[in-house]
Structures are given as structure tokens and as C-alpha cells.
Amino acid sequence: MTAILFVVSEHGYWAEECVDPLTTLSDAGVEITVATPTGEPPVVDDMSLDPDEVGEETAEHVRTVIDSDERLADPIALADAVADDYDAVFFPGGHGVEWDVTQDHHARELLSETVAGEDGKALVVCHAVGLLAFTRDADGDFLAADRTVTGFPNAWEEGIVDDRDLLPDGRKLPYWVEDEVRAVGANWDAELDADTSVQVDGDLVTGRGPESSHAAARTLLDELGVA
């Protein structure tokens, strides 16, 4: 059975970006394990559950899954995850990842080892793409250098933070994903004129944001050869 590790934030993951791939991949027969940096249950960004932000249908669906899925309620600690145990690793986004997942050296090692392996695939979505700004390969080079990637663009961040980079909840955004990923030599293409954006470069798959999460999950299944 195909096995995928979900690495989810304890500081605010975006519900749709986690739940849609979780259900899509599960429906395809994939075995999913959830990990968080400390092993405590992941914490959802309340804004991603707000019907005014995401629509009533999406809000109801993601809340139902989050409240009932035992995998989200009982994660493993990221430090206990071994890349070779999984066919793929998936990093959903949300602003919260900037405070834990993207700053976690175990997350960086997991991503680097997965992409370097012969068979492993990695899917990184939205703000989690910021992980590429801190991840190096075995030679010490940035993993994202010269790779074509998509992720949460500056054009969208401008509509969320104020002129001091403060989020609506008062937290100061540590960095802007597009700026940092470009700085390590990635070829950034968020395809702002398209409804969805998913990029595949070798064993690395990236998705732009919530509206691309389903397409990203389907792309990962294709890359893994799962019908």
C-alpha cells in the first residue's frame, strides 16, 4: 500500500489544504500518517473554518473531517518520522507553518531525504513552500535552486498583512514565501492568471494555495502511479 506522511502545523494550518488532500488520497487507498513538530495534535487556523472566508459548504466539510479524523487527533512526532518509511511526504500550508514546520530541521531533513531518494515524492503547498528557503541537499546546495516552483505569492500576501507585516490576528509574519524562495535560486511561477497552480520538477511537487490543493493531491497520485 502507498504510504504518505502529512506534516502539519501546530501554529495554524489552513483547513482545506490539509483536509482535501487527506480525503482525496485516502479515497485512493493511500495509507496516511500525520506528524507534527512535537507530536501534539495540529492546530487549525480559525480563519480557514470561517464560512465568510471559505464558504459555508467548505467550512462545514472541513470542520466535520477535522473533528472526526483520528489521524489528525493522534499524530506522531516529526523527529520520529523516517523518510524511507513513506512513498511521499506532504506539507500543507497556512501561515502557522512559518513558526514551526518551516523552521524545523527535522522537516528540512525529511524533505531533503525524500526528494533525494530514488522513489520518494514530496508535495509542498502554499506557505509551506517557504520550507524550500531553508532546505539544502546532501551537497549543501539549496534544494529549490533552479527548480520551478509555485506557492503563496506576494500579490496575495499584500492583501492580508498590514504595512508592518501584521496578520489580522496580530502576529507579525516572519517572512514572505515568494521573496525567500526566489532568494535561494528557485524559478518562481505562481501562475496568477490561472485558477489553480501546480508545478512538478523532478520529485518535488508544489501547489499555490487552497484552491490548488485538490489538483496538487491528484498530481501527487499521478506521480506515484496510484490510480
Residue pairs with C-beta under 8 A, 6 or more apart in sequence:
1 29
1 30
1 31
2 29
2 30
2 31
2 87
2 88
2 224
2 226
3 30
3 31
3 32
3 33
3 85
3 86
3 87
4 25
4 30
4 31
4 32
4 33
4 86
4 87
4 88
4 89
4 90
4 220
5 32
5 33
5 34
5 35
5 81
5 85
5 86
5 88
5 89
5 90
5 110
6 18
6 21
6 22
6 32
6 33
6 34
6 35
6 71
6 90
6 92
7 35
7 36
7 78
7 81
7 89
7 90
7 91
7 101
7 107
7 110
8 18
8 34
8 35
8 36
8 42
8 72
8 75
8 92
8 101
9 36
9 37
9 42
9 43
9 92
9 94
9 96
9 97
9 99
9 100
9 101
10 36
10 37
10 38
10 40
10 41
10 42
10 43
10 96
10 100
11 43
11 96
11 97
11 98
11 99
11 100
12 43
12 44
12 45
12 46
12 94
12 95
12 96
13 42
13 43
13 44
13 45
13 48
13 92
13 93
13 94
13 96
13 97
14 44
14 45
14 48
14 92
14 93
14 94
14 95
14 126
14 127
14 210
15 44
15 45
15 48
15 49
15 54
15 62
15 63
15 66
16 48
16 54
16 58
16 62
16 210
16 213
17 92
17 93
17 94
17 125
17 126
17 207
17 209
17 210
17 213
18 42
18 44
18 72
18 92
18 94
19 61
19 62
19 65
19 66
20 213
20 214
20 217
21 90
21 92
21 123
21 125
21 213
21 214
21 216
21 217
21 220
22 32
22 65
22 69
22 71
22 72
23 65
24 214
24 217
24 218
24 221
25 32
25 217
25 220
25 221
26 32
28 221
28 226
28 227
29 226
30 221
30 226
32 71
33 71
33 75
33 76
33 81
33 86
34 42
34 71
34 72
34 74
34 75
34 76
35 75
35 76
35 77
35 78
35 80
35 81
36 42
36 75
36 77
36 78
37 77
37 78
37 100
37 101
37 104
37 106
37 107
38 77
38 78
39 75
39 76
39 77
39 78
39 80
40 75
41 72
41 73
41 74
41 75
42 72
42 75
43 96
44 66
44 94
45 94
45 95
45 96
47 53
47 168
47 169
48 54
48 62
48 94
48 210
49 59
49 62
49 63
50 59
51 59
51 60
53 59
54 62
54 210
65 72
66 72
78 104
78 106
78 107
78 110
79 106
81 106
81 110
83 89
83 109
83 110
83 113
83 114
83 117
83 120
84 113
84 117
86 114
86 120
87 119
87 120
87 121
87 224
88 114
88 120
88 121
88 122
88 123
88 220
88 224
89 110
89 111
89 114
89 120
89 121
89 122
89 123
90 122
90 123
90 124
90 125
90 220
91 97
91 101
91 107
91 111
91 122
91 123
91 124
91 125
91 128
91 131
92 125
92 126
92 128
92 213
93 125
93 126
93 127
93 128
93 129
93 151
93 152
93 209
94 126
94 127
94 128
95 127
95 167
95 171
95 173
97 127
97 128
97 130
97 131
98 127
98 130
98 173
98 174
98 175
99 171
99 174
101 107
101 128
101 131
102 127
102 128
102 130
102 131
102 133
102 134
103 134
107 131
108 131
108 134
108 135
108 136
111 122
111 124
111 131
111 132
111 135
111 143
112 135
112 136
112 137
112 138
112 143
113 120
114 120
114 121
114 122
114 203
115 122
115 137
115 143
115 202
115 203
115 204
116 137
116 138
117 203
120 203
121 203
121 204
121 205
121 220
121 223
121 224
122 203
122 204
122 205
123 205
123 206
123 207
123 216
123 217
123 219
123 220
124 131
124 132
124 151
124 204
124 205
124 206
124 207
125 151
125 206
125 207
125 208
125 209
125 212
125 213
125 216
126 151
126 152
126 177
126 207
126 208
126 209
126 210
126 213
127 151
127 152
127 177
128 151
129 149
129 150
129 151
129 152
129 177
129 181
129 206
130 151
130 175
130 177
130 180
130 181
132 142
132 143
132 144
132 149
132 151
132 181
132 184
132 186
132 206
133 142
133 144
133 175
133 177
133 180
133 181
133 183
133 184
135 142
135 143
135 144
136 142
136 143
137 143
142 184
142 185
142 186
143 204
144 181
144 184
144 185
144 186
144 204
145 184
145 185
145 186
146 185
146 186
146 187
147 186
147 187
147 201
147 202
147 204
148 186
148 187
148 189
148 199
148 201
149 181
149 186
149 187
149 188
149 189
149 199
149 201
149 204
149 206
150 188
150 189
150 190
150 191
150 197
150 198
150 199
150 206
150 207
150 208
150 212
151 177
151 178
151 181
151 188
151 190
151 206
151 207
151 208
152 177
152 178
152 190
152 208
152 209
153 177
153 178
153 190
153 192
153 208
154 176
154 178
154 179
155 190
155 192
156 209
157 173
157 176
157 177
157 178
160 167
160 168
161 167
161 173
164 172
165 172
165 173
166 172
166 173
167 173
178 188
178 190
181 188
182 188
189 197
189 199
190 197
190 208
191 197
191 208
195 211
196 207
196 208
196 211
196 212
196 215
197 207
197 208
197 209
197 212
198 205
198 206
198 207
198 208
198 212
198 215
198 216
198 219
199 205
199 206
200 219
200 223
203 223
205 216
205 219
205 220
205 223
206 216
207 213
207 215
207 216
207 219
221 227
